[in-house]
Amino acid sequence: MIEHDIKESKRYREMLDEVEAIVRDLGQNKQDLDEVTGKVQKGFEIIKSMKDRLEQTRAQVEKIR
């Protein structure tokens, strides 16, 4: 169970790292509009996945309580 939780946390961390990389790239202002649009869309999709995972975790914790 703990190993599974570590793997889940790592994937969450990887998603966060990817969002941070997107934000850094966007801050460099070197992309054209199509690249920016694609990166913003991907970032929002990742953030939505992260939010969903947090909600699932919250629900699990509430269930345990």
C-alpha positions in Angstrom: 0.0 0.0 0.0 2.7 2.5 0.9 4.6 1.6 -2.3 1.5 2.4 -4.3 1.1 5.7 -2.5 4.7 6.6 -3.2 4.1 5.9 -6.9 0.9 7.9 -6.9 2.7 10.8 -5.3 5.5 10.6 -7.8 3.1 10.8 -10.6 1.5 13.8 -9.0 4.9 15.4 -8.6 5.7 14.7 -12.2 2.5 16.4 -13.2 3.4 19.5 -11.1 6.9 19.5 -12.6 5.4 19.5 -16.1 3.1 22.4 -15.3 6.0 24.3 -13.8 8.0 23.7 -17.0 5.2 24.9 -19.1 4.9 28.1 -17.1 8.7 28.7 -17.4 8.5 28.1 -21.2 5.6 30.6 -21.5 7.6 33.2 -19.5 10.3 33.2 -22.1 8.0 34.7 -24.8 9.8 32.7 -27.6 6.8 30.7 -28.8 4.4 31.6 -31.5 0.7 31.8 -30.8 -0.1 28.2 -31.7 2.6 26.9 -29.4 1.4 29.1 -26.6 -2.2 28.0 -27.1 -1.2 24.3 -27.1 0.9 24.7 -24.0 -1.8 26.6 -22.1 -4.3 23.9 -23.0 -2.0 21.1 -21.9 -1.3 22.9 -18.7 -5.0 23.3 -17.9 -5.6 19.6 -18.6 -2.8 18.6 -16.3 -4.0 21.0 -13.6 -7.6 19.5 -13.9 -6.1 16.0 -13.5 -4.2 17.2 -10.4 -7.4 18.7 -9.0 -9.4 15.6 -9.6 -6.7 13.5 -7.9 -6.7 15.9 -4.9 -10.5 15.6 -4.7 -10.3 11.8 -4.8 -7.7 11.8 -2.0 -9.8 14.1 0.1 -12.8 11.8 -0.3 -10.7 8.8 0.7 -9.5 10.6 3.8 -13.0 11.7 4.7 -14.2 8.1 4.3 -11.4 6.9 6.6 -12.3 9.4 9.2 
